[in-house]
Structures are given as structure tokens and as C-alpha cells.
Amino acid sequence: MKDDRDAHFVENNAAGVKVNRWLSTGMLCASAASNETGMLTQKFVRSLGMLAVDNQARV
């Protein structure tokens, strides 16, 4: 994960605005997890810069 994030992390967009994105990977969350687990997973994934986050219950 670290190697991929270091290689593909985007700190600024073309206009120079700070975006902090990691677009080369995503996270699929479990549908059986509690609300609290879902919230913590979402916070963790977003803190890494991942934008592609989905829940198995929606699939």
C-alpha cells in the first residue's frame, strides 16, 4: 500500500489547489460491519486520500 500510495499520490491539482488524492486504489467495506466500524473505516480510508470507497451492501 505504501509503495502504491507514494507512487500515485496527488498533492495538488493542475490549478495548484491542494487536493491530497490517492486515485490508484479503493476500498470495499463489509456489509455486516456495525455503523461504528463503518465510520472508522471511512475516516481511515479518507485520511489516506482514497476517493473510491464503496459498501458491499450497495453492490
N, C-alpha and C positions, 0 to 999 in steps of 0.2 A: 504494500500500500504506500509506504513512504517513497519508494523509488518512483512509482507512477505519479504520486502527487507532486513530488519535486519536479518531475519532467513536464507535467501538464498544467500546473497551477497558473492561473491568470490573475495577476495582481491589479492591473489597470487595463481598461478597455482602450479602443482606438482613439477616443476623445481625451484620454488621460484621467478618466474618472476611476477611483478605486472601487473595484468590484469583488475581489477575492473569490474567484470561482475555480472549481475543480470539475471540469466537464467530461473527463475521460472515464469516469466510473459512476456508479449509483448504488442505491441500497434498496432492497426489498424487505420490508418489515413483516413480521409474522402476524397472522390474523388472530391467533389465540392469545396474544400478549394483552396485558392489562393496559388501561389508559395511562397509568404512571410509567410503565415500561415504554409505551409508545412515545410519550412526551420526552423521556430521557434519550431514547434513540434518535428522535428528531433533533433535539438540541446537540447531541454529539455529532451527528452527520452534518448538520448545518455549520457547526463550528469548524469542521474540516473544509468546508467550502463546497460540498456536494450539492448540486441542484436537483439531480434525478433521484427523488425519493418517492416510493410508492408503497402501498399496503397490499398484502396478499388478499385481503377480504374484498378489495375492489376489482381484482383481476378475474 
